[in-house]
Amino acid sequence: MKQQYNVGIIGATGMVGQRFATLLENHPWFKVVVLAASPRSAGKTYEEAVGKKWVMSTPIPTEMKDIVVMDATADIEKIAEKVDFVFCAVDMKKDEIKALEEKYAKAEVPVVSNNSAHRFTPDVPMVVPEINPQHLEIIAYQKKRLGTKKGFIAVKSNCSIQSYVPALSPLRDKFGIKQVLACTYQAISGAGKTFETWPEMVDNLIPYIGGEEEKSEQEPLKVWGTIENGEIVKAQSPIITTQCLRVPVSDGHTAGVFVSFDKKPTKEEILETWANFKGEPQELDLPHAPKQFIHYFEEDNRPQAKLDRNLEGGMAVSVGRLREDTLFDYKFVCLSHNTLRGAAGGGVLLAELLAKKGYFD
């Protein structure tokens, strides 16, 4: 890998784009040289384009304030000349996003996508770096389809599954899982909102998030799938059912999880499995990798979004309340930071893994 890569953020003015900007400030490997957004932002400095829409708790990165925003759609060729790869987090219709990301890839620009548009494209890897890094091998097949030498698309999964799938994955590998029921309680930042922009969510709960339950039930099966004949084939098991609720929390998706195993482990075996679970990001010591991926809390009232979402820079997953269940074998509660581990942070970690493995060279 190179010592430094020039990077673009496509969709830089939105909430996830802003989070990418803050995470990439002073990054040891990645230097932001391009910020792109819609035509109404193009031609303005980043500071002017974002204006009062800046919602991060830290200021706009100094080195990005005066970058002139480019047009994400019209300036693809110009952007391609400046960058080694781009992060993509645009607010467009799904078919428009698919077309846009393929245009970047065909312009020989690797795309690390935060969007859902390509998550079920058979030769696009959807990677949680600690769980299925082997799926990056599909990129060779994707390049063949696209007719590219360097350009490709890799995506991160939906933010909801990154609360509970990390806790299930090592248990599935070791003991086999038959059934999962997961109820997710999702923060308003997952909808790109704050309490200022969505006052209706104060003292409220909405028992529906469009498309979220389908994603939460199907995406884990792709993450756990296998590469066969140039496609990622979804795993056949476990059976997963979910309910997804929007709750009045600023950041942090919580999941109540119920699970039945092929071979029921003891509670001690589950805790030991979580404590020892490491993936390639930890082995490679990637800049945004949490030292301990899964943290277990013994206290009955943990994890809590307000207390625990920022654990290890918001990149760790918190688990608590493991106990036997009357219908399933066990139940427990999980928490992850949805705009860090679940969105931009997961994208940056995926890019670090791709860089370390030479996919941007």
DRENDO-1510 file (C-alpha; in Angstrom, 1 decimal, always signed):
<recs>
REC; n; res; u; v; w
REC; 1; MET; +0.0; +0.0; +0.0 .
REC; 2; LYS; +1.0; +3.6; -0.5 .
REC; 3; GLN; +1.9; +6.0; +2.4 .
REC; 4; GLN; -1.0; +8.3; +1.5 .
REC; 5; TYR; -4.1; +8.1; -0.6 .
REC; 6; ASN; -6.1; +11.1; -2.1 .
REC; 7; VAL; -9.7; +10.7; -1.2 .
REC; 8; GLY; -13.1; +12.2; -2.2 .
REC; 9; ILE; -16.3; +12.4; -0.2 .
REC; 10; ILE; -19.4; +12.2; -2.5 .
REC; 11; GLY; -22.4; +13.5; -0.7 .
REC; 12; ALA; -20.2; +15.6; +1.6 .
REC; 13; THR; -22.9; +18.0; +2.9 .
REC; 14; GLY; -25.3; +15.4; +4.4 .
REC; 15; MET; -25.1; +14.0; +7.9 .
REC; 16; VAL; -23.0; +10.9; +6.9 .
REC; 17; GLY; -20.9; +12.9; +4.6 .
REC; 18; GLN; -20.1; +15.3; +7.5 .
REC; 19; ARG; -19.3; +12.3; +9.7 .
REC; 20; PHE; -16.9; +11.1; +7.0 .
REC; 21; ALA; -15.2; +14.6; +7.0 .
REC; 22; THR; -14.7; +14.5; +10.8 .
REC; 23; LEU; -13.3; +10.9; +10.8 .
REC; 24; LEU; -10.9; +11.7; +7.9 .
REC; 25; GLU; -9.5; +14.8; +9.6 .
REC; 26; ASN; -5.8; +14.0; +10.2 .
REC; 27; HIS; -6.2; +10.4; +9.1 .
REC; 28; PRO; -2.8; +8.7; +8.9 .
REC; 29; TRP; -3.4; +7.2; +5.4 .
REC; 30; PHE; -6.2; +9.2; +3.7 .
REC; 31; LYS; -6.1; +12.9; +2.6 .
REC; 32; VAL; -9.4; +14.5; +1.6 .
REC; 33; VAL; -8.8; +16.4; -1.7 .
REC; 34; VAL; -12.4; +16.4; -3.2 .
REC; 35; LEU; -15.7; +17.2; -1.6 .
REC; 36; ALA; -18.7; +16.7; -3.9 .
REC; 37; ALA; -22.5; +17.2; -3.5 .
REC; 38; SER; -25.6; +18.3; -5.5 .
REC; 39; PRO; -25.5; +21.1; -8.1 .
REC; 40; ARG; -26.9; +23.6; -5.6 .
REC; 41; SER; -23.8; +23.1; -3.4 .
REC; 42; ALA; -21.3; +23.0; -6.3 .
REC; 43; GLY; -19.0; +26.0; -6.7 .
REC; 44; LYS; -19.3; +27.0; -3.0 .
REC; 45; THR; -16.7; +26.4; -0.4 .
REC; 46; TYR; -17.5; +23.5; +1.9 .
REC; 47; GLU; -18.1; +25.9; +4.8 .
REC; 48; GLU; -20.5; +27.9; +2.6 .
REC; 49; ALA; -22.3; +24.8; +1.3 .
REC; 50; VAL; -22.8; +23.2; +4.7 .
REC; 51; GLY; -23.6; +26.5; +6.5 .
REC; 52; LYS; -26.1; +25.9; +9.3 .
REC; 53; LYS; -26.6; +22.3; +8.3 .
REC; 54; TRP; -23.4; +21.3; +10.1 .
REC; 55; VAL; -24.6; +18.9; +12.9 .
REC; 56; MET; -21.4; +17.3; +14.2 .
REC; 57; SER; -20.3; +18.1; +17.7 .
REC; 58; THR; -16.8; +19.1; +16.4 .
REC; 59; PRO; -16.2; +22.0; +14.0 .
REC; 60; ILE; -15.8; +21.7; +10.2 .
REC; 61; PRO; -12.2; +20.3; +9.7 .
REC; 62; THR; -10.0; +23.3; +9.0 .
REC; 63; GLU; -8.3; +21.8; +6.0 .
REC; 64; MET; -11.7; +21.1; +4.3 .
REC; 65; LYS; -13.4; +24.5; +5.0 .
REC; 66; ASP; -12.1; +26.2; +1.9 .
REC; 67; ILE; -12.3; +23.2; -0.5 .
REC; 68; VAL; -14.6; +24.2; -3.4 .
REC; 69; VAL; -17.4; +21.6; -3.6 .
REC; 70; MET; -17.7; +19.8; -7.0 .
REC; 71; ASP; -20.8; +18.5; -8.7 .
REC; 72; ALA; -21.1; +14.8; -7.7 .
REC; 73; THR; -22.8; +13.8; -11.0 .
REC; 74; ALA; -21.4; +16.3; -13.6 .
REC; 75; ASP; -17.8; +16.3; -12.4 .
REC; 76; ILE; -17.0; +12.6; -12.3 .
REC; 77; GLU; -14.2; +12.8; -14.9 .
REC; 78; LYS; -12.5; +15.7; -13.1 .
REC; 79; ILE; -12.9; +14.0; -9.7 .
REC; 80; ALA; -11.4; +10.8; -11.1 .
REC; 81; GLU; -8.2; +12.7; -12.0 .
REC; 82; LYS; -7.7; +13.8; -8.4 .
REC; 83; VAL; -8.5; +10.8; -6.2 .
REC; 84; ASP; -7.4; +7.2; -5.5 .
REC; 85; PHE; -10.9; +6.3; -4.3 .
REC; 86; VAL; -14.1; +7.9; -3.0 .
REC; 87; PHE; -16.5; +7.5; -0.1 .
REC; 88; CYS; -20.1; +7.7; -1.3 .
REC; 89; ALA; -23.1; +8.8; +0.9 .
REC; 90; VAL; -25.6; +10.5; -1.4 .
REC; 91; ASP; -29.2; +11.3; -0.9 .
REC; 92; MET; -30.8; +10.2; -4.2 .
REC; 93; LYS; -33.2; +7.5; -5.5 .
REC; 94; LYS; -31.8; +4.0; -5.4 .
REC; 95; ASP; -31.6; +3.5; -9.2 .
REC; 96; GLU; -29.8; +6.9; -9.5 .
REC; 97; ILE; -27.3; +5.9; -6.8 .
REC; 98; LYS; -26.7; +2.5; -8.5 .
REC; 99; ALA; -26.0; +4.3; -11.8 .
REC; 100; LEU; -23.8; +7.0; -10.2 .
REC; 101; GLU; -21.6; +4.5; -8.3 .
REC; 102; GLU; -21.1; +2.4; -11.4 .
REC; 103; LYS; -20.1; +5.6; -13.3 .
REC; 104; TYR; -17.4; +6.2; -10.8 .
REC; 105; ALA; -16.2; +2.6; -10.9 .
REC; 106; LYS; -16.1; +2.7; -14.7 .
REC; 107; ALA; -14.1; +5.9; -14.5 .
REC; 108; GLU; -11.6; +3.7; -12.6 .
REC; 109; VAL; -12.4; +5.2; -9.2 .
REC; 110; PRO; -13.0; +2.6; -6.4 .
REC; 111; VAL; -16.2; +3.4; -4.4 .
REC; 112; VAL; -16.6; +2.7; -0.7 .
REC; 113; SER; -20.3; +3.1; -0.4 .
REC; 114; ASN; -22.5; +3.9; +2.6 .
REC; 115; ASN; -25.6; +3.6; +0.4 .
REC; 116; SER; -28.0; +0.6; +0.2 .
REC; 117; ALA; -28.4; +0.6; -3.6 .
REC; 118; HIS; -25.7; -2.0; -4.3 .
REC; 119; ARG; -26.0; -4.1; -1.2 .
REC; 120; PHE; -27.7; -7.0; -3.0 .
REC; 121; THR; -25.8; -6.7; -6.3 .
REC; 122; PRO; -24.4; -10.3; -6.4 .
REC; 123; ASP; -20.8; -9.3; -7.1 .
REC; 124; VAL; -20.6; -6.3; -4.8 .
REC; 125; PRO; -19.1; -7.2; -1.4 .
REC; 126; MET; -21.1; -6.0; +1.6 .
REC; 127; VAL; -18.5; -6.2; +4.4 .
REC; 128; VAL; -18.3; -5.9; +8.1 .
REC; 129; PRO; -14.5; -6.0; +8.3 .
REC; 130; GLU; -14.3; -8.3; +11.4 .
REC; 131; ILE; -16.8; -10.7; +10.0 .
REC; 132; ASN; -16.5; -11.3; +6.3 .
REC; 133; PRO; -13.3; -9.8; +4.9 .
REC; 134; GLN; -13.0; -12.8; +2.6 .
REC; 135; HIS; -15.9; -11.4; +0.5 .
REC; 136; LEU; -13.5; -8.8; -0.9 .
REC; 137; GLU; -12.3; -11.6; -3.2 .
REC; 138; ILE; -15.5; -11.0; -5.3 .
REC; 139; ILE; -14.0; -7.7; -6.5 .
REC; 140; ALA; -12.0; -9.5; -9.2 .
REC; 141; TYR; -15.3; -10.8; -10.7 .
REC; 142; GLN; -17.0; -7.4; -10.4 .
REC; 143; LYS; -14.1; -5.7; -12.3 .
REC; 144; LYS; -14.4; -8.3; -15.0 .
REC; 145; ARG; -18.2; -7.5; -15.4 .
REC; 146; LEU; -17.6; -3.7; -15.3 .
REC; 147; GLY; -14.6; -3.9; -17.6 .
REC; 148; THR; -12.3; -2.0; -15.2 .
REC; 149; LYS; -8.7; -2.3; -14.1 .
REC; 150; LYS; -9.0; -0.4; -10.8 .
REC; 151; GLY; -12.6; +0.7; -10.4 .
REC; 152; PHE; -15.1; -1.3; -8.2 .
REC; 153; ILE; -17.8; -0.8; -5.6 .
REC; 154; ALA; -17.7; -2.1; -2.0 .
REC; 155; VAL; -20.4; -1.4; +0.5 .
REC; 156; LYS; -21.0; -1.5; +4.2 .
REC; 157; SER; -24.1; -3.1; +5.6 .
REC; 158; ASN; -27.2; -1.4; +7.1 .
REC; 159; CYS; -26.6; +0.3; +10.4 .
REC; 160; SER; -29.3; -1.8; +12.2 .
REC; 161; ILE; -27.6; -5.1; +11.7 .
REC; 162; GLN; -24.2; -3.8; +13.0 .
REC; 163; SER; -25.7; -3.8; +16.5 .
REC; 164; TYR; -26.5; -7.5; +16.7 .
REC; 165; VAL; -24.8; -9.4; +13.9 .
REC; 166; PRO; -21.3; -8.9; +15.4 .
REC; 167; ALA; -22.5; -10.6; +18.6 .
REC; 168; LEU; -24.1; -13.5; +16.6 .
REC; 169; SER; -21.3; -14.1; +14.1 .
REC; 170; PRO; -18.8; -15.9; +16.4 .
REC; 171; LEU; -21.6; -17.8; +18.0 .
REC; 172; ARG; -22.9; -19.0; +14.6 .
REC; 173; ASP; -19.4; -20.1; +13.7 .
REC; 174; LYS; -18.9; -22.1; +16.9 .
REC; 175; PHE; -22.3; -23.4; +17.8 .
REC; 176; GLY; -24.6; -23.0; +14.8 .
REC; 177; ILE; -27.7; -20.8; +14.9 .
REC; 178; LYS; -31.2; -22.0; +14.0 .
REC; 179; GLN; -33.4; -18.9; +14.7 .
REC; 180; VAL; -33.0; -15.3; +15.6 .
REC; 181; LEU; -35.6; -12.7; +16.7 .
REC; 182; ALA; -34.2; -9.1; +16.9 .
REC; 183; CYS; -36.1; -6.0; +17.9 .
REC; 184; THR; -34.2; -2.9; +17.0 .
REC; 185; TYR; -34.6; +0.5; +18.7 .
REC; 186; GLN; -33.1; +3.0; +16.2 .
REC; 187; ALA; -31.8; +6.5; +16.8 .
REC; 188; ILE; -33.1; +9.5; +14.8 .
REC; 189; SER; -29.7; +10.1; +13.3 .
REC; 190; GLY; -30.3; +6.9; +11.3 .
REC; 191; ALA; -32.9; +9.0; +9.4 .
REC; 192; GLY; -30.4; +11.9; +9.0 .
REC; 193; LYS; -32.3; +13.9; +11.6 .
REC; 194; THR; -31.7; +15.7; +14.9 .
REC; 195; PHE; -34.2; +16.7; +17.5 .
REC; 196; GLU; -34.0; +20.3; +16.1 .
REC; 197; THR; -35.0; +19.1; +12.6 .
REC; 198; TRP; -37.4; +16.4; +13.8 .
REC; 199; PRO; -39.2; +17.8; +16.9 .
REC; 200; GLU; -42.0; +15.3; +16.4 .
REC; 201; MET; -39.7; +12.6; +17.7 .
REC; 202; VAL; -39.4; +14.2; +21.2 .
REC; 203; ASP; -41.3; +12.1; +23.7 .
REC; 204; ASN; -42.4; +9.8; +20.8 .
REC; 205; LEU; -41.8; +6.3; +19.3 .
REC; 206; ILE; -42.6; +5.3; +15.7 .
REC; 207; PRO; -43.1; +1.5; +15.2 .
REC; 208; TYR; -42.1; +1.6; +11.5 .
REC; 209; ILE; -39.0; +2.4; +9.5 .
REC; 210; GLY; -39.6; +1.9; +5.8 .
REC; 211; GLY; -37.7; -1.1; +4.4 .
REC; 212; GLU; -35.7; -1.6; +7.6 .
REC; 213; GLU; -37.1; -5.0; +8.6 .
REC; 214; GLU; -36.4; -6.5; +5.2 .
REC; 215; LYS; -32.8; -5.3; +5.3 .
REC; 216; SER; -32.4; -6.5; +8.9 .
REC; 217; GLU; -33.6; -10.0; +8.0 .
REC; 218; GLN; -31.8; -10.4; +4.7 .
REC; 219; GLU; -28.5; -8.5; +5.0 .
REC; 220; PRO; -27.0; -10.8; +7.7 .
REC; 221; LEU; -27.5; -13.8; +5.3 .
REC; 222; LYS; -25.4; -12.0; +2.6 .
REC; 223; VAL; -22.7; -11.2; +5.2 .
REC; 224; TRP; -22.7; -14.9; +6.2 .
REC; 225; GLY; -22.9; -16.0; +2.6 .
REC; 226; THR; -20.3; -17.7; +0.3 .
REC; 227; ILE; -18.7; -16.8; -3.0 .
REC; 228; GLU; -19.9; -19.3; -5.7 .
REC; 229; ASN; -19.3; -18.8; -9.5 .
REC; 230; GLY; -18.6; -15.1; -9.2 .
REC; 231; GLU; -21.5; -14.3; -7.0 .
REC; 232; ILE; -22.1; -14.0; -3.3 .
REC; 233; VAL; -24.8; -16.6; -2.4 .
REC; 234; LYS; -26.7; -15.9; +0.8 .
REC; 235; ALA; -26.6; -18.3; +3.7 .
REC; 236; GLN; -29.6; -20.5; +4.0 .
REC; 237; SER; -29.8; -20.2; +7.8 .
REC; 238; PRO; -30.6; -19.0; +10.4 .
REC; 239; ILE; -34.2; -17.9; +10.1 .
REC; 240; ILE; -34.3; -14.2; +11.1 .
REC; 241; THR; -37.3; -12.1; +12.0 .
REC; 242; THR; -37.1; -8.5; +13.1 .
REC; 243; GLN; -39.1; -5.5; +14.2 .
REC; 244; CYS; -37.6; -2.0; +13.8 .
REC; 245; LEU; -38.7; +1.0; +15.8 .
REC; 246; ARG; -37.6; +4.6; +15.7 .
REC; 247; VAL; -37.0; +5.9; +19.2 .
REC; 248; PRO; -36.2; +9.4; +20.7 .
REC; 249; VAL; -32.4; +8.8; +20.9 .
REC; 250; SER; -29.9; +11.0; +19.1 .
REC; 251; ASP; -27.3; +8.3; +18.3 .
REC; 252; GLY; -27.0; +4.6; +18.9 .
REC; 253; HIS; -29.1; +1.6; +17.7 .
REC; 254; THR; -30.1; -0.9; +20.4 .
REC; 255; ALA; -31.3; -4.4; +19.7 .
REC; 256; GLY; -33.1; -6.9; +21.8 .
REC; 257; VAL; -31.9; -10.3; +20.5 .
REC; 258; PHE; -33.3; -13.8; +21.0 .
REC; 259; VAL; -31.4; -16.8; +19.6 .
REC; 260; SER; -31.7; -20.6; +19.4 .
REC; 261; PHE; -28.6; -22.7; +18.6 .
REC; 262; ASP; -27.9; -26.0; +16.8 .
REC; 263; LYS; -25.8; -26.9; +19.8 .
REC; 264; LYS; -26.7; -24.9; +22.9 .
REC; 265; PRO; -23.6; -23.4; +24.6 .
REC; 266; THR; -23.3; -22.5; +28.2 .
REC; 267; LYS; -23.4; -18.9; +29.3 .
REC; 268; GLU; -19.7; -19.1; +30.1 .
REC; 269; GLU; -18.9; -20.4; +26.6 .
REC; 270; ILE; -20.8; -17.5; +25.0 .
REC; 271; LEU; -19.0; -14.9; +27.1 .
REC; 272; GLU; -15.7; -16.5; +26.4 .
REC; 273; THR; -16.4; -16.5; +22.6 .
REC; 274; TRP; -17.3; -12.8; +22.7 .
REC; 275; ALA; -14.3; -11.9; +24.8 .
REC; 276; ASN; -11.9; -13.7; +22.4 .
REC; 277; PHE; -13.5; -12.5; +19.1 .
REC; 278; LYS; -11.1; -10.7; +16.9 .
REC; 279; GLY; -11.0; -10.1; +13.2 .
REC; 280; GLU; -8.6; -8.9; +10.5 .
REC; 281; PRO; -8.9; -5.2; +11.5 .
REC; 282; GLN; -7.6; -6.1; +15.0 .
REC; 283; GLU; -4.9; -8.4; +13.6 .
REC; 284; LEU; -3.8; -5.7; +11.1 .
REC; 285; ASP; -4.1; -2.9; +13.7 .
REC; 286; LEU; -6.1; -0.7; +11.3 .
REC; 287; PRO; -6.4; +2.9; +12.5 .
REC; 288; HIS; -10.1; +2.8; +13.2 .
REC; 289; ALA; -10.3; -0.8; +14.5 .
REC; 290; PRO; -11.5; -1.1; +18.1 .
REC; 291; LYS; -9.0; -3.0; +20.3 .
REC; 292; GLN; -11.8; -5.1; +21.7 .
REC; 293; PHE; -14.6; -5.6; +19.2 .
REC; 294; ILE; -17.3; -6.8; +21.6 .
REC; 295; HIS; -17.6; -5.4; +25.1 .
REC; 296; TYR; -19.8; -7.3; +27.6 .
REC; 297; PHE; -21.4; -5.4; +30.5 .
REC; 298; GLU; -22.3; -7.4; +33.7 .
REC; 299; GLU; -24.6; -4.6; +35.0 .
REC; 300; ASP; -28.3; -5.2; +34.5 .
REC; 301; ASN; -28.9; -1.7; +33.2 .
REC; 302; ARG; -26.2; -1.7; +30.4 .
REC; 303; PRO; -25.5; -1.1; +27.7 .
REC; 304; GLN; -27.1; +2.4; +27.5 .
REC; 305; ALA; -27.0; +4.5; +24.3 .
REC; 306; LYS; -26.0; +7.7; +26.2 .
REC; 307; LEU; -23.2; +6.0; +28.2 .
REC; 308; ASP; -21.8; +3.4; +25.8 .
REC; 309; ARG; -22.3; +4.4; +22.2 .
REC; 310; ASN; -18.9; +6.1; +22.0 .
REC; 311; LEU; -17.0; +3.1; +23.3 .
REC; 312; GLU; -13.6; +2.9; +21.5 .
REC; 313; GLY; -14.4; +5.9; +19.3 .
REC; 314; GLY; -17.9; +4.6; +18.6 .
REC; 315; MET; -16.4; +1.5; +16.8 .
REC; 316; ALA; -17.0; -1.2; +19.4 .
REC; 317; VAL; -20.2; -3.2; +20.0 .
REC; 318; SER; -21.6; -3.3; +23.5 .
REC; 319; VAL; -23.5; -6.4; +24.8 .
REC; 320; GLY; -25.4; -7.0; +28.0 .
REC; 321; ARG; -28.2; -8.9; +29.8 .
REC; 322; LEU; -27.3; -12.4; +28.5 .
REC; 323; ARG; -29.6; -14.9; +30.0 .
REC; 324; GLU; -31.6; -18.0; +29.2 .
REC; 325; ASP; -35.0; -17.6; +27.6 .
REC; 326; THR; -38.3; -19.5; +27.9 .
REC; 327; LEU; -38.9; -19.8; +24.1 .
REC; 328; PHE; -35.4; -19.4; +22.6 .
REC; 329; ASP; -32.1; -20.6; +24.1 .
REC; 330; TYR; -30.8; -17.2; +25.1 .
REC; 331; LYS; -31.6; -13.5; +24.9 .
REC; 332; PHE; -29.3; -10.4; +25.2 .
REC; 333; VAL; -29.1; -6.7; +24.4 .
REC; 334; CYS; -26.7; -5.1; +21.9 .
REC; 335; LEU; -25.8; -1.5; +21.1 .
REC; 336; SER; -23.7; +0.1; +18.4 .
REC; 337; HIS; -23.2; +3.8; +17.3 .
REC; 338; ASN; -25.2; +4.0; +14.1 .
REC; 339; THR; -23.3; +6.8; +12.4 .
REC; 340; LEU; -19.9; +5.6; +13.5 .
REC; 341; ARG; -19.6; +1.8; +13.5 .
REC; 342; GLY; -22.9; +1.6; +11.6 .
REC; 343; ALA; -22.2; +4.2; +8.9 .
REC; 344; ALA; -19.2; +6.4; +8.2 .
REC; 345; GLY; -16.9; +4.7; +10.7 .
REC; 346; GLY; -17.7; +1.3; +9.2 .
REC; 347; GLY; -17.0; +2.8; +5.8 .
REC; 348; VAL; -13.6; +4.2; +6.9 .
REC; 349; LEU; -12.6; +0.9; +8.5 .
REC; 350; LEU; -13.6; -1.0; +5.3 .
REC; 351; ALA; -11.5; +1.5; +3.3 .
REC; 352; GLU; -8.5; +0.9; +5.6 .
REC; 353; LEU; -8.9; -2.9; +5.1 .
REC; 354; LEU; -9.1; -2.4; +1.3 .
REC; 355; ALA; -6.0; -0.1; +1.4 .
REC; 356; LYS; -4.0; -2.6; +3.5 .
REC; 357; LYS; -4.8; -5.4; +1.1 .
REC; 358; GLY; -3.7; -3.4; -1.9 .
REC; 359; TYR; -7.1; -2.8; -3.6 .
REC; 360; PHE; -6.5; +0.9; -4.2 .
REC; 361; ASP; -3.0; +0.5; -5.7 .
</recs>
